[in-house]
Amino acid sequence: MGGYGTVTRRSAYEPRFEEVADGVHAFVQPDGGWCLSNAGVLRDSGTTVVVDTAATIARATRLRAETERLRGGARLAVVNTHQHGDHTFGNSLFAPDALFIAHDTAHTDMERSGLGLTRLWPDVPWGDIAVTLPQLTYSDRLTLHLGTEEAELIHPGPAHTTGDTVLWVPGRRVLFTGDIAMNGVTPFCLMGSVEGSLRAIRDLRALGATTVVPGHGPVCGPEVLDTCARYLRWVQELARDGVSAGLSPLDAARQTDLGEWDALLDTERLVPNLVRAYAEHRGGTPGEPVDETGAFGQMLEFYGGLPPCHA
């Protein structure tokens, strides 16, 4: 196991570094709520790969320090699993000596969204962040030959966003899912697809991973894929019933007993998930544009304000 040997006291939201397989490390950020996303480092003799880079300069600095400790003289590559700033704002801490890689659409979306996330939570100590775009993009699959290991970058179609990447290390049977899978945290499909997420989860399950590093929440096994799939099917059922009853996504959420899903973090995401599920139930294609601003507004109304962000 790795660790921060000089740190003697941790807050509830302090990141930790875990070796989840030989040469494969997860940078886990409790509690996994808004903007507390996971990252990873694959150490190899040829190239060291960082998977996502955290939201703030302070957190990215911790990740960079651990990367340098492991890296030795290896080349450095950064893979962004999708566009969102909690996974990409730290890129600037790895420039200019890293090669940045993402899906084609993620590049476009990162350029378009810029630092917009900072305006949603202006009180977060983001630091002097800057948008650092991918230099290498791909459309379907890309294999990184790292030295002794290979890492496969796979675009599963619209899921959490329209430009998702998962990173699969077949030699270690470790899967980095990005935000397609979250452990103990409510899935979020507004910018992608509920149905597409279910398809992606089916395909990811077929890889045969034994260790899963989710986008948020603790490292786990492949059972997290089944849990996320059950939640998403439940959302689809709520959407079907809500449309039939003539309810808005907000009203449908207000009338819903969360049941077992009440134990997840960030349950307010039900509202934007229903916005996406409503669109798909009415014949919308996975990933087609929806009113994201309106969906966030409904979510804030449901929650009663802005959800906390501890990044």
Number of C-alpha atoms within 10 A of each C-alpha: 9 15 13 12 6 6 7 6 7 9 7 10 15 14 21 17 21 17 16 19 15 11 14 18 25 26 28 25 25 20 20 25 23 16 23 26 28 32 28 25 26 24 23 21 14 16 21 26 26 26 26 31 32 28 28 26 21 17 19 24 16 17 27 20 12 18 21 13 10 18 21 13 11 17 16 20 22 23 28 29 31 28 27 23 25 21 27 28 30 29 30 18 21 21 14 10 10 19 16 23 23 27 28 19 18 25 22 14 17 22 15 11 13 17 16 12 15 18 9 11 17 9 11 16 14 17 13 12 19 15 16 20 22 22 11 13 16 17 15 13 14 17 12 15 13 19 13 10 18 16 20 17 25 21 23 22 21 25 29 25 27 25 27 28 33 27 24 22 18 15 12 18 14 24 25 27 24 25 26 31 31 30 25 21 24 25 27 28 28 26 22 25 29 31 23 22 26 22 17 26 21 15 12 21 16 9 14 13 18 13 18 25 30 31 28 29 22 21 21 16 16 21 14 20 23 15 14 22 22 13 18 25 15 14 21 21 14 20 27 17 14 20 17 9 10 10 14 17 25 20 14 19 24 13 11 10 9 14 7 8 15 12 12 16 19 19 17 22 22 28 29 26 27 30 25 31 29 23 20 20 17 11 9 15 14 22 24 14 13 15 13 14 10 12 21 18 17 20 25 16 14 18 15 10 10 14 14 12 13 17 24
